[in-house]
């Protein structure tokens, strides 16, 4: 794992590239079909995840007296999200994963994240539950790729 907040954020954003909704639509129009789009994402992002949104609340929170460097990302794995959507469009509420990172001291970083299967476990459809577990596994793989230990809740 990169040492320090800024190197970690840089590493994360290199491994999980940004892809806005608008850019997604442009790429889908260029690629022509879903499978070509997903294959292209796998090439650019081996984890399968892309960043939908990045939020850096530090400047605002500094005015409230808390200057801790912080970033929050919303990421999605489009291939898994598509399967979830086919089974139940309401699962899109839980298809994206939020990850928060903040500085701890001079060189430490604390990472907090959603556990996708927790939100999807209550479904009556086994395929949705399985997709939640698959998202857990993919998220654990991403963390390991960044040099972080795989949390127990994301065990294979």
C-alpha positions in Angstrom: 0.0 0.0 0.0 1.3 3.4 -0.8 2.4 5.3 2.3 0.4 8.4 3.0 -2.9 9.8 2.0 -2.0 11.6 -1.2 -0.1 8.5 -2.6 -3.0 6.2 -1.7 -5.6 8.5 -3.4 -3.4 8.7 -6.5 -3.0 4.9 -6.6 -6.7 4.3 -6.1 -7.7 6.8 -8.8 -5.2 5.1 -11.2 -6.6 1.6 -10.5 -10.3 2.8 -10.6 -10.6 5.2 -13.5 -13.3 7.9 -13.6 -16.2 7.2 -16.0 -19.1 9.7 -15.6 -22.7 8.9 -16.7 -22.3 11.1 -19.8 -19.0 9.4 -20.7 -20.6 6.0 -20.3 -23.4 7.0 -22.8 -20.8 8.3 -25.3 -18.8 5.1 -24.9 -21.8 2.9 -25.4 -22.7 4.8 -28.5 -19.2 4.3 -29.8 -18.8 0.7 -28.8 -22.1 -0.3 -30.3 -23.1 -3.0 -27.8 -23.0 -3.8 -24.1 -20.4 -6.7 -24.3 -17.9 -4.6 -26.2 -18.4 -1.8 -23.7 -17.7 -4.2 -20.7 -14.7 -5.8 -22.5 -13.3 -2.3 -22.9 -13.8 -1.5 -19.3 -12.0 -4.7 -18.3 -9.0 -3.6 -20.4 -8.9 -0.1 -18.7 -9.8 -1.3 -15.2 -8.8 -4.9 -14.5 -10.8 -4.8 -11.3 -13.9 -4.0 -13.3 -14.7 -1.0 -11.1 -15.0 2.6 -12.4 -15.5 5.8 -10.4 -18.9 7.4 -10.8 -18.1 10.2 -8.4 -15.4 11.6 -6.2 -16.1 14.0 -3.3 -13.4 15.8 -1.3 -15.2 17.3 1.7 -12.0 18.6 3.4 -12.3 22.2 2.3 -15.8 22.5 3.5 -15.2 20.6 6.7 -12.1 22.7 7.4 -14.6 25.6 8.0 -16.3 23.4 10.6 -13.0 22.9 12.4 -12.0 19.5 11.0 -9.2 19.8 8.4 -8.5 16.0 8.0 -7.8 15.2 4.3 -10.7 13.0 3.2 -12.1 11.6 -0.1 -15.2 9.6 -0.8 -15.7 7.7 -4.0 -18.7 6.0 -5.5 -17.6 3.1 -7.7 -19.5 0.6 -9.8 -18.8 -2.7 -11.5 -21.0 -2.3 -14.6 -21.0 -6.0 -15.5 -22.3 -7.0 -12.1 -24.7 -4.0 -11.9 -26.3 -5.1 -15.2 -27.1 -8.5 -13.8 -28.6 -7.0 -10.7 -30.7 -4.6 -12.8 -32.0 -7.5 -15.0 -33.3 -9.3 -11.9 -34.6 -6.2 -10.1 -34.1 -2.5 -11.0 -34.5 -1.6 -7.3 -31.0 -3.1 -6.7 -29.4 -0.1 -8.4 -29.8 1.5 -5.0 -27.0 -0.8 -3.8 -25.1 -1.5 -7.0 -22.6 1.3 -6.4 -20.1 1.0 -3.6 -19.0 3.9 -1.4 -15.4 4.0 -0.2 -14.1 6.7 2.2 -10.4 7.3 2.9 -8.9 9.8 5.3 -5.5 10.7 6.6 -4.4 9.4 10.0 -1.3 11.2 11.2 1.6 11.9 8.9 1.6 8.7 6.9 -1.4 6.7 7.8 -4.6 6.2 5.9 -8.0 4.8 7.1 -10.3 3.2 4.6 -14.0 2.5 5.2 -16.4 1.0 2.7 -19.8 -0.4 2.0 -20.2 -4.2 2.1 -22.4 -4.9 -1.0 -23.7 -8.2 0.1 -25.1 -6.7 3.3 -27.6 -4.6 1.4 -28.5 -7.3 -1.1 -28.7 -10.2 1.3 -32.4 -9.5 2.1 -33.5 -10.2 -1.5 -35.8 -13.1 -2.2 -33.9 -13.9 -5.3 -30.8 -16.0 -4.9 -29.2 -14.5 -8.1 -29.2 -11.1 -6.4 -27.7 -12.5 -3.3 -25.0 -14.2 -5.4 -24.3 -11.0 -7.2 -23.8 -9.2 -3.8 -21.2 -11.9 -2.8 -19.5 -11.5 -6.2 -19.3 -7.7 -5.6 -17.8 -8.4 -2.2 -15.2 -10.6 -3.8 -14.4 -8.1 -6.5 -14.1 -5.3 -3.9 -11.7 -7.5 -1.8 -9.6 -8.2 -4.9 -9.4 -4.4 -5.6 -8.2 -3.7 -2.0 -5.6 -6.4 -2.3 -4.5 -4.9 -5.6 -3.9 -1.7 -3.7 -1.8 -3.5 -1.2 -4.4 -3.5 1.6 -5.5 -6.6 3.5 -8.8 -8.1 2.5 -11.3 -7.4 5.3 -12.9 -10.5 6.9 -16.3 -9.5 5.6 -15.0 -9.6 2.0 -13.4 -13.1 2.3 -13.8 -15.4 -0.7 
